[in-house]
């Protein structure tokens, strides 16, 4: 009799069957592959996979082609909005204008979208300083022009709307041979769009305080733009279209949801550590949520953001000056300060804007700084993208030669320029009408910038009972 606790050593046949039991899935897979190869099934599957891949590529090219053909038929016009001398309305009026005039959501059918290439219209809200003279512009398709005018007059009856040439055409290019030098960047959000930035409501402007008590967040932007010298220019564009961004619904194969549902998902994720099931008096369970006090302000803002229309948004700024004023490879106070014009919209417990996609060559700088030639290429590229207002429906070259697909510059080490300067895809995000009205509205009477063009005298319609 063997001592207690001593295990019997497995026999050779037991070890063999145990090994077979561990590797049988691999053996079965290998056997299936051999049989499939002999029956030409794998070759057929490879052919089918090739057809699917080529078909997908052909479909992408087709949709891009018909969309670009549709876009080429859209005529755009640049409208200058000259605010009245006395702006005594809160940014709520601009929010109403943005909501009524610029939200053109529509359901596109399969024929419209995939045969005609129809796309949703996009608009550009712009603040521009030409030699210190500050202007407000709206770039719109011509067929929407009348709606833009009527809705602007509805909110600001004393304003003036007029068609003007595109100011960007005065700057031909940014190259070593041209007279201009430029610095540019785009602004993104540091957190998902579910988190709001600071708006005019946070500054109390929704309550229409007395003029001397107003703190308008757009004032630093207008003051900076109005302080530029005669030869300098600063451009700001906010390109928007109704949001159709979709997120994958977790737990489903093909389910997707919009930005409102995504905000709710984000809120649930935040509250999960503070949620528990509690036994109720009826024997059932009830969900109890007790978030910390420091989360309450953030959660309230996230809930309020989804209560207003959302726009997919991209923001870009440029500082341009002759090379005598802004020599290549240097920084001026203006090129440094323009990076900070959105600091007042920061809401540290929620969200804020951050400088991205800089024409300073940040994406091409590492151990070594980007060369002056690379910086010029990036600045000129940003000029073209600004002129095209191209946050949406990017050119094919930009989609193919993208840093999302290629780890350029290549070949070489980090910081060394490669053969092709890959594009950095623009980032878009959702801002609601309240956030947009905060960063683009007419300043009140408290801001006395002499270079901000205003209507000096009030205009009124003549009486209807005048003799003819």
C-alpha positions as CSV (number, residue, x, y, z in Angstrom):
1,X,0.0,0.0,0.0
2,X,1.5,3.4,-1.1
3,X,1.9,6.2,1.4
4,X,-1.1,8.6,1.8
5,X,-0.8,11.7,-0.3
6,X,1.6,10.3,-2.9
7,X,0.2,10.8,-6.4
8,X,0.4,8.2,-9.1
9,X,2.8,9.1,-11.9
10,X,0.9,9.3,-15.2
11,X,1.7,6.7,-17.8
12,X,3.1,7.5,-21.3
13,X,-0.3,6.8,-22.9
14,X,-2.0,9.3,-20.5
15,X,0.6,12.0,-21.3
16,X,0.1,11.4,-25.0
17,X,-3.7,11.9,-24.8
18,X,-3.3,14.9,-22.6
19,X,-1.0,16.6,-25.1
20,X,-3.4,15.7,-27.9
21,X,-6.2,17.3,-25.8
22,X,-4.3,20.5,-25.5
23,X,-3.3,20.9,-29.2
24,X,-6.3,19.4,-30.9
25,X,-7.8,22.8,-32.0
26,X,-4.5,23.6,-33.8
27,X,-4.4,20.2,-35.4
28,X,-8.0,20.6,-36.5
29,X,-7.4,24.0,-38.0
30,X,-4.3,22.7,-39.8
31,X,-6.3,19.8,-41.2
32,X,-9.1,22.1,-42.4
33,X,-6.6,24.3,-44.1
34,X,-5.0,21.4,-45.9
35,X,-8.3,20.1,-47.1
36,X,-9.4,23.6,-48.1
37,X,-6.2,24.1,-50.1
38,X,-6.6,20.9,-51.9
39,X,-10.2,21.8,-52.8
40,X,-9.1,25.3,-53.9
41,X,-11.3,26.8,-51.2
42,X,-8.6,29.1,-49.8
43,X,-7.7,30.3,-53.3
44,X,-11.4,31.2,-53.8
45,X,-11.5,33.0,-50.4
46,X,-8.4,35.0,-51.2
47,X,-9.9,36.0,-54.5
48,X,-13.1,37.0,-52.8
49,X,-11.2,39.0,-50.2
50,X,-9.3,40.8,-53.0
51,X,-12.6,41.6,-54.7
52,X,-14.0,43.0,-51.4
53,X,-10.9,45.1,-50.8
54,X,-10.8,46.5,-54.3
55,X,-14.5,47.1,-54.3
56,X,-14.2,49.1,-51.0
57,X,-11.4,51.2,-52.5
58,X,-13.4,51.8,-55.7
59,X,-16.5,52.8,-53.5
60,X,-14.4,55.3,-51.5
61,X,-13.0,56.9,-54.7
62,X,-16.5,57.0,-56.2
63,X,-18.1,58.7,-53.2
64,X,-15.2,61.2,-53.0
65,X,-15.5,62.0,-56.8
66,X,-19.3,62.6,-56.8
67,X,-19.1,64.7,-53.6
68,X,-16.3,66.9,-55.0
69,X,-18.4,67.3,-58.2
70,X,-21.4,68.4,-56.1
71,X,-19.2,70.7,-54.0
72,X,-17.7,72.3,-57.2
73,X,-21.3,73.4,-58.1
74,X,-21.8,75.3,-54.8
75,X,-21.3,79.0,-55.2
76,X,-20.1,80.7,-52.0
77,X,-20.3,84.4,-51.0
78,X,-18.6,86.3,-48.3
79,X,-20.9,88.7,-46.3
80,X,-19.5,91.3,-44.0
81,X,-21.7,92.0,-41.0
82,X,-21.2,95.6,-39.7
83,X,-22.7,95.7,-36.2
84,X,-24.8,98.7,-35.0
85,X,-23.2,101.5,-33.1
86,X,-24.9,100.4,-29.9
87,X,-25.1,96.7,-29.3
88,X,-27.4,96.4,-26.2
89,X,-28.4,92.8,-26.8
90,X,-26.8,89.8,-25.1
91,X,-25.1,87.0,-27.1
92,X,-28.4,85.2,-26.8
93,X,-29.5,87.1,-29.9
94,X,-26.5,85.7,-31.8
95,X,-27.3,82.2,-30.5
96,X,-30.8,82.5,-32.0
97,X,-29.3,83.7,-35.3
98,X,-26.9,80.7,-35.4
99,X,-29.8,78.3,-34.6
100,X,-32.2,79.7,-37.2
101,X,-29.9,80.6,-40.0
102,X,-27.1,78.0,-40.0
103,X,-28.5,74.7,-38.8
104,X,-29.4,73.0,-42.1
105,X,-29.9,69.4,-41.2
106,X,-31.7,67.2,-43.6
107,X,-32.2,63.5,-44.3
108,X,-30.3,62.6,-47.4
109,X,-31.6,59.6,-49.4
110,X,-29.5,57.0,-51.0
111,X,-29.8,58.6,-54.5
112,X,-28.9,62.1,-53.2
113,X,-26.0,60.9,-51.1
114,X,-24.4,58.1,-53.2
115,X,-25.4,59.1,-56.8
116,X,-25.6,62.9,-56.7
117,X,-23.0,63.3,-54.0
118,X,-25.1,65.7,-52.0
119,X,-23.5,67.0,-48.8
120,X,-24.7,69.3,-46.0
121,X,-23.9,73.0,-46.4
122,X,-21.2,74.4,-44.1
123,X,-20.6,78.0,-43.0
124,X,-17.7,80.0,-41.8
125,X,-18.0,82.6,-39.0
126,X,-14.9,84.9,-39.2
127,X,-13.3,87.7,-37.3
128,X,-10.6,89.4,-39.2
129,X,-8.1,92.3,-38.6
130,X,-6.7,94.0,-41.6
131,X,-4.1,96.5,-40.4
132,X,-5.9,96.7,-37.0
133,X,-9.4,97.3,-38.6
134,X,-11.7,94.6,-37.2
135,X,-14.4,93.0,-39.4
136,X,-17.0,90.3,-38.9
137,X,-17.7,88.0,-41.8
138,X,-20.0,85.0,-42.7
139,X,-19.2,82.8,-45.6
140,X,-22.2,81.0,-46.9
141,X,-23.6,79.3,-50.1
142,X,-25.3,81.9,-52.2
143,X,-28.7,80.1,-52.0
144,X,-28.7,80.7,-48.2
145,X,-27.8,84.3,-48.5
146,X,-31.3,85.7,-48.1
147,X,-31.9,83.6,-45.0
148,X,-28.6,84.9,-43.5
149,X,-29.7,88.5,-44.1
150,X,-33.2,88.2,-42.8
151,X,-32.2,86.3,-39.6
152,X,-29.4,88.8,-38.9
153,X,-31.7,91.8,-39.3
154,X,-34.3,90.0,-37.1
155,X,-31.8,90.0,-34.2
156,X,-29.8,93.1,-35.1
157,X,-32.2,95.5,-37.0
158,X,-29.6,98.3,-37.1
159,X,-26.8,96.1,-38.5
160,X,-25.6,96.2,-42.1
161,X,-25.0,93.1,-44.3
162,X,-23.0,93.5,-47.6
163,X,-21.2,91.3,-50.0
164,X,-17.4,91.8,-50.1
165,X,-14.4,90.2,-51.9
166,X,-12.6,87.4,-50.2
167,X,-9.8,89.1,-48.2
168,X,-7.6,85.9,-48.3
169,X,-6.9,86.4,-52.0
170,X,-4.8,89.5,-51.2
171,X,-2.1,87.1,-49.8
172,X,-0.8,85.1,-52.7
173,X,1.3,82.5,-51.0
174,X,3.8,81.8,-48.2
175,X,7.1,80.8,-49.8
176,X,10.7,81.9,-49.6
177,X,10.1,84.0,-52.7
178,X,6.8,85.7,-51.6
179,X,6.6,88.9,-49.5
180,X,4.6,87.3,-46.7
181,X,5.4,85.2,-43.7
182,X,2.7,83.6,-41.5
183,X,2.0,81.6,-38.4
184,X,-1.1,79.5,-38.0
185,X,-2.7,76.9,-35.9
186,X,-6.0,75.1,-35.2
187,X,-7.8,74.8,-31.9
188,X,-9.1,71.5,-30.5
189,X,-10.7,70.5,-27.3
190,X,-8.6,68.8,-24.6
191,X,-11.5,66.5,-23.6
192,X,-14.4,64.9,-25.5
193,X,-17.1,67.2,-26.7
194,X,-19.5,66.1,-24.0
195,X,-17.7,68.5,-21.7
196,X,-18.6,72.2,-22.3
197,X,-16.4,75.2,-22.5
198,X,-17.1,78.4,-20.6
199,X,-19.9,80.3,-22.2
200,X,-21.6,83.7,-22.0
201,X,-24.0,82.2,-19.5
202,X,-21.1,81.5,-17.1
203,X,-20.2,85.2,-17.5
204,X,-23.7,86.3,-16.6
205,X,-24.5,87.9,-20.0
206,X,-27.7,86.0,-20.3
207,X,-29.2,88.2,-17.6
208,X,-28.5,91.4,-19.5
209,X,-26.5,93.3,-16.8
210,X,-25.9,97.0,-17.0
211,X,-23.3,97.9,-19.5
212,X,-20.7,99.0,-17.0
213,X,-20.9,95.6,-15.2
214,X,-20.6,93.4,-18.3
215,X,-17.6,91.1,-18.7
216,X,-17.6,90.0,-22.3
217,X,-15.3,87.1,-23.1
218,X,-14.9,88.2,-26.7
219,X,-13.3,91.5,-25.7
220,X,-9.8,90.1,-25.5
221,X,-10.1,88.9,-29.1
222,X,-11.3,92.2,-30.4
223,X,-8.8,94.2,-28.4
224,X,-5.9,92.0,-29.7
225,X,-7.1,92.2,-33.3
226,X,-7.6,96.0,-33.0
227,X,-4.0,96.5,-31.7
228,X,-2.3,95.2,-34.8
229,X,-0.1,97.5,-36.9
230,X,-1.0,98.7,-40.4
231,X,0.9,96.0,-42.2
232,X,-0.2,93.1,-40.0
233,X,-3.3,90.8,-40.4
234,X,-5.0,88.3,-38.1
235,X,-7.7,85.9,-39.3
236,X,-10.0,83.7,-37.2
237,X,-12.5,81.3,-38.8
238,X,-15.0,79.0,-37.2
239,X,-16.3,76.5,-39.7
240,X,-19.5,74.7,-38.8
241,X,-22.1,72.3,-40.1
242,X,-24.9,70.4,-38.4
243,X,-23.4,67.6,-36.4
244,X,-23.7,64.1,-37.9
245,X,-20.8,62.5,-36.0
246,X,-21.6,59.0,-34.9
247,X,-20.0,56.8,-32.3
248,X,-20.1,53.0,-32.1
249,X,-22.7,51.7,-29.6
250,X,-20.9,49.3,-27.2
251,X,-22.4,45.8,-27.0
252,X,-23.8,45.9,-30.6
253,X,-22.4,44.7,-33.9
254,X,-23.4,47.7,-36.1
255,X,-25.2,50.1,-33.7
256,X,-24.2,53.7,-33.7
257,X,-25.4,56.8,-31.8
258,X,-25.1,60.6,-32.0
259,X,-23.3,63.1,-29.8
260,X,-26.2,63.5,-27.4
261,X,-26.2,59.8,-26.6
262,X,-22.4,59.9,-26.4
263,X,-22.6,62.6,-23.8
264,X,-25.0,60.4,-21.8
265,X,-22.5,57.5,-22.1
266,X,-19.8,59.8,-20.8
267,X,-21.9,60.9,-17.8
268,X,-22.7,57.3,-16.9
269,X,-19.0,56.5,-17.1
270,X,-18.2,59.3,-14.6
271,X,-21.0,58.3,-12.2
272,X,-20.2,54.5,-12.3
273,X,-17.9,54.5,-9.3
274,X,-20.5,56.4,-7.3
275,X,-23.5,54.2,-8.2
276,X,-24.7,51.3,-6.1
277,X,-27.7,49.1,-5.7
278,X,-29.6,49.5,-2.4
279,X,-32.3,47.2,-1.0
280,X,-35.7,48.9,-1.0
281,X,-38.5,48.5,1.4
282,X,-40.5,46.4,-1.0
283,X,-37.7,43.9,-1.2
284,X,-36.5,45.1,-4.6
285,X,-33.3,47.0,-5.5
286,X,-33.0,50.7,-6.3
287,X,-30.1,52.4,-7.9
288,X,-28.5,55.1,-5.8
289,X,-26.1,57.7,-7.2
290,X,-24.1,60.0,-5.0
291,X,-21.5,61.9,-7.0
292,X,-19.0,64.1,-5.1
293,X,-19.8,67.8,-4.8
294,X,-16.8,68.7,-7.1
295,X,-18.5,66.8,-10.0
296,X,-21.9,68.6,-9.7
297,X,-20.9,71.7,-11.7
298,X,-19.3,69.7,-14.5
299,X,-22.3,67.3,-14.7
300,X,-24.8,70.1,-14.8
301,X,-22.9,71.7,-17.7
302,X,-22.8,68.4,-19.6
303,X,-26.5,68.0,-19.2
304,X,-27.2,71.6,-20.3
305,X,-25.0,71.3,-23.4
306,X,-27.2,68.6,-24.9
307,X,-30.3,70.7,-24.6
308,X,-29.2,72.9,-27.6
309,X,-28.4,72.2,-31.2
310,X,-25.0,70.8,-31.9
311,X,-22.7,71.8,-34.7
312,X,-19.6,69.9,-35.9
313,X,-16.9,72.6,-35.6
314,X,-13.4,73.4,-36.7
315,X,-11.4,76.5,-35.6
316,X,-8.4,77.9,-37.4
317,X,-6.4,81.2,-36.8
318,X,-3.6,82.9,-38.9
319,X,-1.2,85.7,-38.3
320,X,0.2,87.2,-41.5
321,X,2.7,90.0,-42.0
322,X,5.4,91.1,-44.6
323,X,8.8,89.6,-44.0
324,X,10.2,93.0,-43.1
325,X,8.0,92.9,-40.0
326,X,7.9,89.2,-39.4
327,X,11.2,87.6,-40.7
328,X,11.2,83.8,-41.2
329,X,12.4,81.8,-38.3
330,X,11.4,84.4,-35.7
331,X,8.5,85.2,-33.5
332,X,6.7,88.5,-32.9
333,X,4.5,89.4,-30.0
334,X,1.5,89.0,-32.2
335,X,2.4,85.5,-33.4
336,X,2.9,84.6,-29.8
337,X,-0.2,86.2,-28.4
338,X,-2.6,84.9,-31.0
339,X,-2.2,81.4,-29.4
340,X,-3.8,82.6,-26.2
341,X,-7.0,84.3,-27.6
342,X,-9.2,81.5,-26.4
343,X,-7.9,81.2,-22.8
344,X,-11.0,83.0,-21.4
345,X,-13.2,80.1,-22.6
346,X,-11.4,77.6,-20.4
347,X,-13.5,75.8,-17.8
348,X,-10.9,73.8,-15.9
349,X,-13.3,71.3,-14.4
350,X,-14.9,70.7,-17.8
351,X,-13.2,71.6,-21.1
352,X,-11.0,74.1,-22.8
353,X,-9.5,74.9,-26.2
354,X,-5.9,73.8,-27.0
355,X,-3.6,74.7,-29.8
356,X,-3.1,71.9,-32.3
357,X,-1.8,71.3,-35.9
358,X,0.6,74.2,-35.7
359,X,2.2,75.7,-38.8
360,X,5.2,76.3,-36.5
361,X,6.3,72.8,-37.4
362,X,5.5,71.1,-34.1
363,X,4.5,67.9,-35.8
364,X,7.9,67.8,-37.6
365,X,10.0,68.7,-34.6
366,X,11.6,66.2,-32.3
367,X,15.3,65.8,-31.5
368,X,15.9,68.4,-34.2
369,X,13.7,71.4,-35.0
370,X,11.9,71.5,-38.3
371,X,13.7,73.3,-41.0
372,X,12.7,76.8,-42.2
373,X,11.7,75.2,-45.5
374,X,9.3,72.8,-43.7
375,X,7.8,75.6,-41.7
376,X,7.1,77.6,-44.9
377,X,5.5,74.5,-46.5
378,X,3.2,74.1,-43.5
379,X,2.3,77.8,-43.4
380,X,1.4,77.8,-47.1
381,X,-0.6,74.7,-46.7
382,X,-2.5,76.2,-43.8
383,X,-3.2,79.3,-46.0
384,X,-4.8,77.1,-48.7
385,X,-6.9,75.3,-46.2
386,X,-8.0,78.5,-44.6
387,X,-8.9,80.0,-48.0
388,X,-10.9,76.8,-48.9
389,X,-12.5,76.7,-45.4
390,X,-11.7,73.0,-45.7
391,X,-12.5,71.3,-42.4
392,X,-15.0,69.1,-44.1
393,X,-14.7,67.1,-47.3
394,X,-10.9,67.3,-47.5
395,X,-9.1,66.8,-50.8
396,X,-8.0,63.3,-51.8
397,X,-4.3,64.2,-51.5
398,X,-4.9,65.1,-47.9
399,X,-6.8,61.9,-47.1
400,X,-4.1,59.7,-48.7
401,X,-1.0,61.4,-47.5
402,X,-2.1,61.7,-43.9
403,X,-0.2,61.1,-40.7
404,X,-3.1,59.0,-39.7
405,X,-1.9,56.4,-42.3
406,X,1.8,57.1,-42.7
407,X,4.4,57.8,-40.0
408,X,6.0,60.5,-42.0
409,X,8.6,62.1,-42.2
410,X,10.1,58.9,-43.6
411,X,12.7,57.7,-44.0
412,X,14.7,59.2,-41.2
413,X,14.6,59.6,-37.4
414,X,12.3,61.8,-35.4
415,X,12.8,65.4,-36.3
416,X,14.5,64.8,-39.7
417,X,12.4,65.9,-42.7
418,X,11.3,63.2,-45.1
419,X,10.5,63.1,-48.8
420,X,6.8,63.8,-48.3
421,X,5.4,66.2,-45.7
422,X,2.3,64.2,-44.6
423,X,-0.9,66.1,-43.8
424,X,-2.1,66.2,-40.3
425,X,-5.9,65.6,-40.5
426,X,-7.9,68.5,-39.1
427,X,-9.8,67.8,-35.9
428,X,-13.5,68.6,-35.6
429,X,-15.8,68.4,-32.5
430,X,-19.3,69.3,-31.5
431,X,-20.1,72.8,-30.0
432,X,-23.6,73.8,-29.4
433,X,-25.2,77.0,-30.4
434,X,-24.5,78.7,-27.0
435,X,-20.8,77.9,-27.2
436,X,-20.6,79.2,-30.8
437,X,-22.4,82.4,-29.9
438,X,-19.9,82.9,-27.1
439,X,-16.9,82.9,-29.4
440,X,-18.6,84.8,-32.3
441,X,-20.8,87.7,-31.4
442,X,-20.8,91.5,-31.5
443,X,-19.2,93.1,-28.4
444,X,-21.4,95.4,-26.3
445,X,-21.1,99.1,-25.9
446,X,-18.5,98.7,-23.1
447,X,-15.9,97.8,-25.7
448,X,-14.7,101.0,-27.3
449,X,-12.3,99.7,-29.9
450,X,-11.9,102.6,-32.4
451,X,-10.9,100.2,-35.2
452,X,-14.0,98.0,-34.9
453,X,-16.2,99.1,-37.8
454,X,-19.7,99.9,-36.7
455,X,-22.8,101.6,-38.2
456,X,-22.4,105.2,-36.9
457,X,-26.0,106.2,-37.3
458,X,-29.1,104.3,-36.8
459,X,-31.1,103.3,-39.8
460,X,-34.9,103.1,-39.8
461,X,-37.5,102.3,-42.4
462,X,-39.5,105.3,-43.8
463,X,-43.1,105.8,-42.6
464,X,-45.6,103.9,-44.6
465,X,-48.0,106.9,-44.9
466,X,-45.6,109.2,-46.8
467,X,-47.3,110.7,-49.9
468,X,-46.1,109.2,-53.2
